[in-house]
């Protein structure tokens, strides 16, 4: 996952990507450290055309506030520039996979 620290650049990415997952966490969160590689692997294996970004809430509090992220880990899913889903704190990879599957197949159908 690519780290992002600029609010304007993030807004451009959200508008420009068909599918985008944004992962919010901090370096001090042990749960976040375990979950992040699993989410990355899920995207690579099942949803390779979806983009992903990482926001460190300690280093980018403006981005976190703008997107109303007040707890970590938080995952925001965007499809075609619109927020589709938000997961916070207790995140199930199975539920995340199921949530991404249908809109992903609609947006990225060939």
C-alpha positions in Angstrom: 0.0 0.0 0.0 1.2 3.4 -0.9 1.3 6.0 1.9 -0.4 9.3 1.3 -0.1 12.5 3.3 -1.7 15.2 1.2 -5.4 15.8 1.4 -5.7 17.3 -2.1 -3.8 14.4 -3.7 -6.1 11.9 -1.8 -9.2 13.7 -3.2 -7.7 13.3 -6.7 -7.0 9.6 -6.2 -10.6 9.0 -4.9 -12.0 10.7 -8.0 -9.6 9.1 -10.4 -9.7 5.5 -9.3 -12.6 3.1 -10.2 -12.0 1.2 -7.0 -10.0 2.3 -4.0 -9.4 1.0 -0.5 -7.9 3.4 2.1 -6.4 1.9 5.2 -6.1 4.2 8.3 -3.9 3.2 11.2 -0.7 4.2 13.1 2.7 2.6 13.7 1.8 2.1 17.4 -1.3 -0.1 16.7 -0.3 -3.8 16.9 -3.6 -5.0 15.5 -3.2 -2.7 12.5 0.3 -4.1 11.8 -1.1 -7.6 11.7 -4.2 -6.7 9.6 -2.5 -4.5 7.0 -0.5 -7.2 5.2 -3.6 -9.5 5.2 -5.7 -6.8 3.6 -2.9 -6.1 1.0 -2.7 -9.8 0.2 -6.5 -10.1 -0.2 -6.5 -7.2 -2.7 -3.6 -8.7 -4.6 -5.2 -12.2 -4.7 -8.8 -11.5 -5.2 -9.1 -7.8 -6.4 -5.9 -7.0 -8.4 -7.4 -4.0 -10.3 -8.4 -2.2 -7.1 -6.0 0.5 -5.8 -5.0 0.9 -2.1 -3.6 3.7 0.0 -2.3 3.9 3.6 -2.9 6.9 5.9 -1.0 7.2 9.1 -3.5 9.0 11.4 -0.7 10.3 13.6 1.2 11.9 10.6 -2.0 13.0 8.7 -4.6 14.1 11.3 -6.2 16.5 8.7 -6.9 13.6 6.4 -8.3 11.5 9.2 -10.5 14.3 10.4 -11.8 15.2 6.9 -12.9 11.5 6.4 -14.3 11.3 10.0 -11.8 8.5 11.1 -11.6 8.6 14.8 -10.7 5.0 15.6 -8.1 2.6 14.1 -7.9 0.4 12.1 -10.4 1.9 9.7 -10.9 0.8 6.1 -12.8 3.0 3.6 -13.9 1.6 0.3 -14.6 3.8 -2.6 -16.1 2.9 -6.0 -16.2 5.4 -8.8 -15.5 8.3 -6.4 -18.1 7.5 -3.8 -17.7 6.1 -0.4 -19.2 2.6 -0.5 -18.4 1.1 2.8 -16.6 1.8 6.1 -15.1 -0.7 8.5 -13.7 0.3 11.9 -12.0 -1.5 14.8 -13.1 -5.1 14.5 -12.6 -6.0 10.8 -13.3 -9.5 9.4 -11.4 -10.3 6.3 -14.1 -12.6 5.2 -16.8 -9.8 5.5 -14.5 -7.4 3.7 -14.0 -9.8 0.9 -17.7 -10.3 0.5 -18.4 -6.6 0.7 -15.9 -5.9 -2.1 -16.8 -8.8 -4.4 -20.1 -7.5 -5.9 -19.3 -3.9 -6.6 -15.8 -4.9 -7.8 -17.3 -7.3 -10.4 -19.7 -4.6 -11.6 -17.2 -1.8 -11.8 -14.4 -3.9 -13.4 -16.4 -6.2 -15.6 -14.7 -6.8 -18.9 
